[in-house]
Amino acid sequence: MAPEPPRSEAHGRPRRAPLPPSSSLVRNVGRRLLVTVGLALLALLAFTQLDTPLSGLVPGESGWRIARAFFAQALSPALDYEDPSPGYRPFLVKVALGVWHTILLAAGGMTLAIAVGSVLGLMGASAFWEDREGPRALRSLRLVLFASVRVAIALMRSVHELLWAVVFLAAFGLTPFSAALALSIPYAGTLAKVFSEMLDEEPRQPALALRQLGASRRCELVFGLVPGVLPNAVAYTFYRFECALRSAAVMGFFGLPTLGLDLKLAWFDLHYAEVWTYLYALALMVVVFELWSAGLRRRFVV
């Protein structure tokens, strides 16, 4: 007689025999191969739509000449103007002012972003809307408001700060406030998304303890969850400020007096040694801020 198939001890039904390890491995490899081939075909389709021959990706003789001239100045950045003119402020003073204006623009944008992102981060967390009490209409209203906040956060993050800059600079003129506002919108959306996810992933034990003591739902959130996510939220905010410094420098290409404007003008004048000075100043600014923020995190956060 043929042996009976193995049966479940609890229900007496035949149990499905486990797949051998080799078939599971083949299935995983086949799935990964299918995904890889699909991505390769998608990349090939995107490249064909560019209507650019492979030879177009190789710089011509003039391109190689510019690249050689540019990188030849990498180890000898300018300490003075390559083409000095009377009445100009000293070159290094100009670099320092560019750094200062870049920091001011980044700080202004991040100040707005932190204020808006913190509020939206609280309202975008599911823990903010977990109160199930009240009539059905009120619960439905909470659900609609929660969905609206999440959609607003997604929309704020979906448009790059440079596109916001095009809109606001065209609408309000070439002013630092327009640039700071353009910088703040996507950064506020990003901060709100990360803050809300931190709140939702935070352990609920402190909040439950406050609930047992009779605290309101909002007190549970503010005093039970926020203190736990605060260290990581502060660390992430410092990181976003580093990103804001680079974005503020790029805003100079629109004409704002940041490092980007000085770099753009020096590049158009073929003053490559000056370009390297501005690039090194930008890198040094980011490194100094990283060291400073790391010290603050060790002192106040960790």
C-alpha positions in Angstrom: 0.0 0.0 0.0 1.2 3.5 -0.7 2.1 5.5 2.3 -0.4 8.1 3.5 0.5 11.7 3.0 1.5 13.6 6.2 -1.4 15.1 8.0 -1.8 18.1 10.2 -1.9 17.2 13.9 -4.5 19.9 14.6 -6.9 19.4 11.7 -6.1 16.0 10.2 -5.8 17.5 6.7 -2.9 16.5 4.4 0.0 18.8 4.8 1.7 20.3 1.7 5.2 18.9 1.3 7.8 21.6 1.6 9.6 22.7 -1.5 13.2 21.5 -1.9 15.8 24.3 -1.3 16.9 24.0 -4.9 13.4 24.9 -6.4 13.1 27.9 -4.0 16.5 29.1 -5.1 15.6 28.8 -8.8 12.4 30.7 -8.2 14.2 33.6 -6.5 16.9 33.7 -9.2 14.2 33.7 -11.9 12.3 36.5 -10.3 15.5 38.6 -9.9 16.5 37.9 -13.5 13.1 38.9 -14.7 13.3 42.2 -12.8 16.8 42.9 -14.1 15.8 42.2 -17.7 12.8 44.4 -17.3 14.9 47.3 -15.9 17.5 46.9 -18.7 14.7 47.0 -21.3 13.3 50.1 -19.7 16.7 51.8 -19.7 17.2 50.9 -23.3 13.8 52.3 -24.2 14.6 55.5 -22.4 17.9 55.9 -24.2 16.3 55.4 -27.6 13.8 58.1 -26.8 16.7 60.6 -26.2 17.6 60.4 -29.9 21.3 60.8 -29.0 24.0 58.7 -30.7 26.7 57.1 -28.5 29.2 59.4 -30.2 27.3 62.3 -28.7 28.3 61.2 -25.2 32.0 61.6 -25.9 33.2 65.2 -25.6 34.7 66.8 -28.7 38.2 68.4 -28.8 36.9 71.7 -27.4 35.2 69.8 -24.5 38.4 68.0 -23.7 40.4 71.3 -23.8 38.0 72.9 -21.4 38.1 69.9 -19.0 41.9 69.9 -19.1 42.1 73.6 -18.4 39.5 73.3 -15.6 41.1 70.4 -13.7 44.6 71.8 -14.2 43.6 74.6 -11.7 42.3 72.2 -9.1 45.5 72.3 -7.0 46.0 76.0 -7.4 42.8 77.8 -6.4 42.8 81.6 -6.7 43.6 83.8 -3.8 43.0 87.0 -5.8 41.1 87.9 -9.0 42.5 86.5 -12.2 41.5 89.7 -13.9 41.5 92.4 -11.2 39.7 95.6 -11.7 40.1 98.8 -9.6 37.4 99.4 -7.0 36.5 95.8 -6.5 36.5 94.4 -2.9 39.3 91.9 -2.1 38.7 88.5 -3.6 38.7 86.6 -0.3 36.2 89.1 1.2 33.9 88.4 -1.8 34.2 84.7 -1.1 33.4 85.2 2.6 30.4 87.3 1.7 29.2 84.6 -0.7 29.5 82.0 2.1 27.6 84.3 4.5 24.7 84.9 2.1 24.5 81.2 1.4 24.2 80.4 5.1 21.6 83.2 5.6 19.4 81.9 2.7 19.7 78.3 3.9 18.9 79.3 7.5 15.9 81.4 6.4 14.5 78.5 4.3 15.1 75.9 7.0 13.4 78.1 9.7 10.2 78.2 7.7 10.6 74.5 6.9 11.0 73.4 10.5 8.0 75.5 11.6 5.7 74.1 8.9 7.2 70.6 8.9 6.9 70.1 12.6 3.2 71.0 12.6 2.5 68.8 9.5 4.6 66.0 11.0 2.4 65.9 14.0 -0.8 66.1 12.0 0.5 63.6 9.4 1.1 60.9 12.0 -1.6 58.3 12.3 -1.1 58.5 16.1 -2.5 62.1 16.0 -5.8 60.8 14.7 -6.2 57.6 16.7 -9.0 58.9 18.9 -12.0 56.7 18.1 -14.4 58.4 20.3 -17.2 60.7 19.1 -20.0 60.3 16.5 -19.4 58.7 13.2 -19.4 62.0 11.3 -16.6 63.2 13.5 -14.6 60.1 12.9 -15.1 60.4 9.2 -14.0 64.1 9.3 -10.8 63.0 11.1 -10.1 60.5 8.3 -10.6 63.1 5.7 -8.3 65.6 7.4 -5.6 62.9 7.9 -5.8 62.1 4.2 -5.7 65.7 3.2 -2.5 66.3 5.4 -0.8 63.3 3.8 -1.6 64.5 0.3 -0.4 68.0 1.1 2.9 66.6 2.4 3.3 64.5 -0.8 2.6 67.5 -3.0 5.1 69.7 -1.2 7.8 67.0 -1.7 7.0 66.3 -5.3 8.2 69.6 -6.7 11.9 70.5 -6.5 13.0 73.7 -4.9 14.5 75.0 -8.2 11.0 74.7 -9.8 9.5 76.5 -6.8 12.2 79.2 -7.3 11.2 79.7 -10.9 7.6 80.2 -9.8 8.2 82.5 -6.9 11.1 84.5 -8.4 8.9 85.2 -11.4 5.9 86.1 -9.2 7.6 88.1 -6.5 10.9 89.2 -8.0 14.5 88.4 -7.3 14.4 88.7 -3.5 15.9 86.5 -0.8 12.5 85.9 0.7 11.2 84.4 -2.6 14.2 82.1 -2.6 13.8 81.2 1.0 10.1 80.4 0.5 11.0 78.3 -2.5 13.6 76.4 -0.5 11.3 75.9 2.5 8.3 74.2 0.7 10.0 70.8 -0.3 12.1 70.8 2.8 9.0 71.2 5.0 7.3 68.4 3.2 10.3 66.1 3.6 10.7 67.0 7.3 6.9 66.4 7.8 7.1 63.0 6.2 10.1 61.8 8.2 8.7 63.2 11.5 5.4 61.6 11.0 6.9 58.2 10.3 9.2 58.5 13.3 6.1 59.2 15.5 4.2 56.2 14.0 7.2 53.9 14.6 7.9 55.0 18.2 7.0 52.4 20.9 3.6 53.2 22.5 4.4 52.2 26.1 5.0 55.8 27.4 1.8 57.0 25.7 -0.2 54.1 27.1 1.2 54.8 30.6 0.0 58.4 30.3 -3.4 57.2 29.1 -3.8 55.1 32.2 -3.2 58.2 34.2 -6.0 60.0 32.5 -4.1 62.1 30.0 -5.8 63.4 26.9 -4.9 62.0 23.4 -2.9 65.0 22.5 -0.9 64.9 25.7 -0.1 61.2 25.0 1.3 62.3 21.6 3.2 65.3 22.8 4.6 64.0 26.0 4.6 60.2 25.3 5.9 60.0 21.8 7.6 63.2 20.8 10.4 63.0 23.5 11.4 59.6 22.1 11.7 60.7 18.5 13.3 64.1 19.3 17.0 62.9 19.1 16.6 61.4 15.7 14.4 64.3 14.5 17.1 66.8 15.5 19.8 64.7 13.8 17.8 64.5 10.6 17.1 68.3 10.7 20.8 68.9 10.9 21.3 66.7 7.8 18.6 68.6 5.9 20.3 71.9 6.8 23.5 70.6 5.1 21.4 69.9 2.0 19.9 73.3 2.3 23.3 74.9 2.2 24.0 73.3 -1.2 20.6 74.2 -2.5 21.0 77.8 -1.4 24.3 77.9 -3.3 22.6 76.7 -6.4 20.0 79.4 -6.0 22.8 81.8 -6.9 22.4 80.7 -10.6 19.1 82.6 -10.6 21.0 85.8 -9.6 20.9 85.7 -5.8 24.2 86.8 -4.2 25.2 83.3 -2.9 28.3 81.3 -3.9 26.4 80.0 -6.9 26.3 83.4 -8.5 30.0 84.0 -8.0 30.8 80.5 -9.3 28.6 81.0 -12.4 30.2 84.4 -13.3 33.8 83.0 -12.8 33.0 80.0 -15.0 31.6 82.2 -17.8 34.7 84.3 -17.6 36.9 81.2 -17.9 38.5 82.0 -14.5 38.8 78.3 -13.5 41.1 79.0 -10.5 38.4 81.3 -9.0 35.8 78.5 -9.7 37.9 76.1 -7.6 38.1 78.6 -4.8 34.3 78.9 -4.7 34.0 75.1 -4.8 36.4 74.6 -2.0 34.7 77.3 0.0 31.4 75.5 -0.4 32.9 72.1 0.6 34.6 73.7 3.6 31.4 75.4 4.7 29.5 72.0 4.6 32.3 70.2 6.5 32.5 72.9 9.2 28.8 72.8 9.7 28.9 69.0 9.9 31.6 69.1 12.6 29.6 71.7 14.5 26.3 69.8 14.3 28.1 66.6 15.3 29.4 68.3 18.4 25.9 69.7 19.2 24.4 66.2 18.8 26.9 64.7 21.1 26.3 67.4 23.7 22.5 67.8 23.7 21.0 64.8 21.9 22.9 61.7 22.6 
